[in-house]
């Protein structure tokens, strides 16, 4: 599953920044300890030097023992090994009745042929308190830093990616069938986005050109086909009027004539499709769909001897604001579809209300994918007499007026529904 | 009757000329704007069949010139453009009728005859074939002075066949003539057959027999 770039970035920072900060804190702590220990050692050495100097100057007449400060011990017996390094110890204080941590340093010294052991003390409690305080401060600062980095990253990302999102929004709004151009800023302040915008603009322009050419091609091709079709038709009319026409020839001519008629019809519809696509039906008016529907049903009943049994539920005065001839074409094609693809002794149900036109008819299931039903030249049956363009025309008109045409099949019933607005 | 056909597509021009020569028109055909201008300047025609897209000029310009010089030759535009706008523009320029390619020659014939009748017939316009009289003004039919009651479609069918008498008329041409744009929505042209059957029966009832023949599967022919 994909997540937002911003979230990914934040997630990455939140995982790895604490790790880095923890390692840094560890190093910081170790360094801090080392430095404090070094400082304590220096202090103990200085104290040692000062006390010994006082001891020698006063010829041994100074206090030999001050708790927590120093001890001078006259070494009578054998010299035991003295570690010349600071060591941790604990001193017991009568006053507070508690033991306190100290660091001590012992040195063997000689004066007047006597050996002395001088031990100096310094409290390590304050130092460790200091270390803890410094370390806590550092931890708080690092935590603040972590938050600041994440927040700043979010803010800067939002600002930086703004051109990207605005480009994406424009592409999302882009509809090739409306042949609109996409204008993107060429100076976003980010070189990558400038390039992206340039590439996108180029692509949109190419797409528009390709789409325009394709539309133009269909329209031109249909136009150019009109004349050859007219020639074939006129020659056929001359042929069928030839004297001594045999029955065999007549049947051949009848087939040619029928095929030519179908070709003319298809060509006419393709031209119509191209014209709708090219927005050549701009004028709209208020069309009474209920009246139109009833009129067309009555006409169809006149034309078809075996018009299927019809159930009608038509709400009066359903008005649409559209081009009258296009709505006429749409409804006619839907009705024709329901009649032609019906089964013998089939039924039709027509329901119209303010927002929806539903035309249902009985019939065997489709041989093609229902999603392709509204595509050009997709036929749900192998009925050769149909052009395969009727529903494409319906969809084209629906697209023009933002109607939605849907198809469903259920239990021997085909349902085509057109939802307005 | 004199007919001028202006059409740049040679093959189509030939078809039209051949068809209308058989109809006893005196036909002339030209393929270019310049030739057409010369003809129009020198002669008067009863009807001009005009293609809009000519190689060296627009048919509409020609029509404009014609009307400017106060000539009232009947003009029928034949064009591959079939939008309503094109038709309105053509008619505004002074055309009498507009036909979209591909058209049936029988339809063009019917339009020409209607145009000529409109121009030259004053008062009551009656087509007479033997004892059959078709009053085109009141759209009524009589046989031996007995009225034959026809539906609108049957009347249109009879008038169409009369206009194209002694010719085989294609079923599709009849269908398109009667139903116009609605023809595309017909599942078959069986209804033409039933209209013809009804018409023949009504005429037979009044004693008019064998006027209309079926020509194999192709179409119908009204013979006199």
Interface residues (C-beta under 8 A of the other chain):
Chain A: X223 X226 X227 X229 X230 X231 X232 X233 X234 X235 X236 X237 X238 X240 X241 X245 X247 X250 X251 X253 X254 X257 X258 X261 X264 X265 X268 X269 X271 X275 X280 X299 X300 X303 X304 X305 X325 X332 X333 X336 X339 X340 X385
Chain B: X9 X11 X12 X15 X16 X18 X19 X22 X80 X81 X82 X83 X84 X100 X101 X102 X103 X104 X105 X106 X167 X168 X170 X172 X173 X179 X182 X184 X185 X186 X187 X188 X190 X191 X194 X215 X216 X217 X218 X219
